[in-house]
Amino acid sequence: MRPRILPALLATTLLAACATSPTGRPQLMMVSDAQMSQMGLTAFNTMRKQGKFVDAPKERAYASCVANALIAVLPPPWNTQSWEVQIVGDDSANAFALPGGRIGVNRGMFKIASDENQLAVVLGHELSHVVARHGAERASDNYLAQGVVLAGSAYAASRGTDAGYAAAALGAGAELGILLPFSRTQESEADELGLRYMARAGFDPRAAAVLWTKMEQQHGAKVPAFLSTHPSPAHRAQTLAAEAQQLMPAYAQARASGHAPDCRM
């Protein structure tokens, strides 16, 4: 394929795949919701077959209570989708939500998120990744990065530069310039959306800053900020504290209208 044709094809693809996130941010979407749902279900079922999930009825009921309160205030179609919650036998503080209606919570998460509000911070964030179609956007970013490397390598070869060396250099540039910045944007967007859903569901959004302060205290070796795919815990706590104050009226209104979760282990 001629070097000039590849950029033209990339430009055409980008124009055809434009979308907008729930916060109004432009997104690249080259993967359908149906494809992402199938991938999410496949990944979840693989974990099940591998014995990753544990029999923990109390933890599962508690996590399901928090998740269901959040799901009820999500926009359609996610608020009417059937969701399954499982507990992962892992002592690290982590959780995930997958397209296709699947949620996993590590056992270690309950040691950090000590009440329903703090667990809602985590699950609201993970559900927001699904609502904002971050998985599909991430896959699309990878396709774009691969296209940039392919086009750049073809151009380098046409100018007499070693194509293998060019591909390696362009690959690093694509990762730093395209993939990781998008991921940081997605994390911040999921934080923002998660707080909104928390407040609407009747969970106290001020718990977000508390949780991330605790995460910072337990944080080990720190990755340089420009290479990190997540905002630093300290910066995250400060940002979330400010955003939570703006959402207190929505939280109060939710509680007054009957959204008052009472989830306990």
Steps between C-alpha positions, in 0.01 A plus 500: 500500500641841406605724797260780401201268496534391866454851650198553275344176620571592862339841456191345342472247783531770766224708344271199486564395860440820696291478818441704815543391862241575774706803600503635144853390416565390138582130471633266235273195468598221263355213709127437549319459833403146396864410442604646835220318683608171349861565599392591853291185540779284360754651741267453797419140409870427461559625854216277619650193332839580650351501849569868563166554676449392859195398700451807717125553546526789747748696290309426182165610645659817635671587171181419308301735725737789425520414130122475459447842660746650252366308200151636570616855421711419194373618161335246268569233394729430796235567764277222363776252419540183703822525705689226681736564791772257605772514765855438381732309730774762492630700796588809293267800512337489159169463318373509142185529293481351152279568199235232494391561859768342716666633818788355698617617842825378652478385858779743582280793400290459814807565716539846346139598421372474856138608447233512229590851391864412442407181313261710291797720403674196352198342333369834373837562338512155339141521373581840353771340286228281346246781456760723336604211272860534606578141406392554141684831492814335633481228234446768236802693627708187454378463143592863438846452653560196280395700196737785589792259535414327172471828312818642653698186425385500140603864463838435664562206267419718199770747616762229549473477882507156663133406538554284810680778688234749395219271616659458843551876545151581374352233725643667807380838377152367432476353851611818675317739268174318440426209733610612846363858482164363393506257789565779751211691349276196534594452865420862586174478306401183684572677829273789401216280375532265796447786743189607311351151518593471867319822590192408298488157665517650849863418582711776655741624228736636767608140559706515180767725647509287815551183298777641284680642801502148642624366166783754503606390848529142376660591168841344438748589228368785292502505122613829339194716435553527125508119469213427737162396371333622820509841668709498818296415813581838662389699196199275459387556859527878466306507174228268627458698822429816300261321264318335791415837653328602177293179509373535857167655388441203266589262783260673739224494239555129438475420869187712534336320208556155652839400360651391830705180458562293811758245389687311770729200514 
